Amino acid sequence: ASRFCEVYCNSERSVLSNGGCNSRFVADGTRLVEKAIAPNSGVWIAEFECVDVTNVDGAYLGVVHASTLVAPEHRTASNLPSLGAYPGDHAQGDGWSWGWRARGDVLFNKHRLESAGDVTGHELLWGKGDVLALVVDTDEGTITPAKPPGGGAPPMPVGVPFKYPSVAGSCALYFAAGGDHRTFE
């Protein structure tokens, strides 16, 4: 199981438990998964379980771009870029942020993406008890929201892949969770 990063978070009110595998948000915040994704490193899949959500407008999963790759043991608040309030909010500097909101829409740097598929349809909605996946293809430069069908089968895409801006060789992408008053595992 992946762990959430102990340092890379923009809110002191995101509480880690279960050895860093669970993150509970008691106020707006973004917490990144510890493992960084390097450019041109293949396909990466992260699965999240939404343990609890009280407001579908404020629950997000996403991917955040950081301009530098910093190993977990060297991370400090001063050598990591500022994060937005949630995945999909703007990351400071030359970074960017993409987020899938529980109410069923997708945001990139605070802008709702119309090309994310039928944002009024049920396929992008999620909530308490749902298992969700994010698929990052670093060779194609895409992020795809997905839902695992269970039984060990690969995640099924929902919506359409998002083509993210080109990235430099020394940067990193991170899976992220965030929002206000929700718990992810």
HELIX and SHEET records of a PDB file:
HELIX    1   1 ASN A   18  GLY A   20  5                                   3    
HELIX    2   2 PRO A   72  HIS A   74  5                                   3    
HELIX    3   3 ALA A   77  ASN A   79  5                                   3    
HELIX    4   4 GLU A  114  ALA A  116  5                                   3    
HELIX    5   5 HIS A  122  LEU A  124  5                                   3    
SHEET    1   A 7 PHE A   4  CYS A   9  0                                        
SHEET    2   A 7 GLY A  29  VAL A  33 -1                                        
SHEET    3   A 7 ALA A 172  GLY A 179 -1                                        
SHEET    4   A 7 ALA A  59  ALA A  66 -1                                        
SHEET    5   A 7 TRP A  96  ARG A 101 -1                                        
SHEET    6   A 7 VAL A 106  PHE A 108 -1                                        
SHEET    7   A 7 HIS A 111  ARG A 112 -1                                        
SHEET    1   B 7 SER A  14  SER A  17  0                                        
SHEET    2   B 7 ASN A  22  PHE A  25 -1                                        
SHEET    3   B 7 ARG A 182  PHE A 184 -1                                        
SHEET    4   B 7 VAL A  43  VAL A  53 -1                                        
SHEET    5   B 7 VAL A 131  ASP A 137 -1                                        
SHEET    6   B 7 THR A 142  LYS A 147 -1                                        
SHEET    7   B 7 MET A 156  PRO A 157 -1                                        
SHEET    1   C 7 SER A  14  SER A  17  0                                        
SHEET    2   C 7 ASN A  22  PHE A  25 -1                                        
SHEET    3   C 7 ARG A 182  PHE A 184 -1                                        
SHEET    4   C 7 VAL A  43  VAL A  53 -1                                        
SHEET    5   C 7 VAL A 131  ASP A 137 -1                                        
SHEET    6   C 7 THR A 142  LYS A 147 -1                                        
SHEET    7   C 7 PHE A 162  LYS A 163 -1                                        
END                                                                             
